[in-house]
Amino acid sequence: MWVQCVENSRPDAAPLPTVGAMLRRPLALVVPVLVLALVGCSTPTVIPPAAPPSDEAPLFATDEEALAAATAAYEEFLAVSSQILQDGGAEPERARPYLSESVYAEERAGYEQFSQSGLRLIGQSQITNSVLQQWSESSVTAEIIAYFCVSLEGTDVVDSSGESVVNAQRPVQSVFEIVLGGMPGDLVVERKQIWSDDSACG
């Protein structure tokens, strides 16, 4: 396994929904199988020869290349997510190709709450900086963990009457730890959480 480490992960962060972070009032979101094989055999076991070491190049040539791929994938998700929220939470399935099953379930719940509350996003969140934590690969897939500074500057959330429901004291930027996995060019968000250290914002 090829592993690149930049800094250690910090486990003290708590998850925070993407949509709920923008509102005054938080919205309510929402074995292994053990196989026992009994084999009777009268002939000696034949052990196959070990496979030769792989000469394949790593999926990413540099840390910078891995971070660029992760940033591009997360930017695509943010653009689609912003469009869904601009449309009042309609057609949340548009976000499915960019997310793992578990993350999509969480995001879909947020979109549905957004829709039921009659809310609509004005503007779009933007990545202003990204920092690689580490990346690794196994076979033909990669896992990349990075911190993303996401700016909410210029955005607003309004109700059905067009009145803003955003707390004026909200932070203008948030830092997320994002885990992306898959093949280069086809990475999906597998886990995400708010990160307390804002050093990723520069």
Secondary structure, 3 states (H helix, E strand, C coil): CEEEECCCCCCCCCCCCCCHHHCCCCCCCCCCCCCCCCCCCCCCCCCCCCCCCCCCCCCCCCHHHHHHHHHHHHHHHHHHHHHHHHCCCCCHHHHHHHECHHHHHHHHHHHHHHHHCCCEEECCCEEEEEEEEEEEEECCEEEEEEEEEEECCCCEEECCCCCECCCCCCCCEEEEEEEEEEECCEEEEEEEEECCCHHHHC
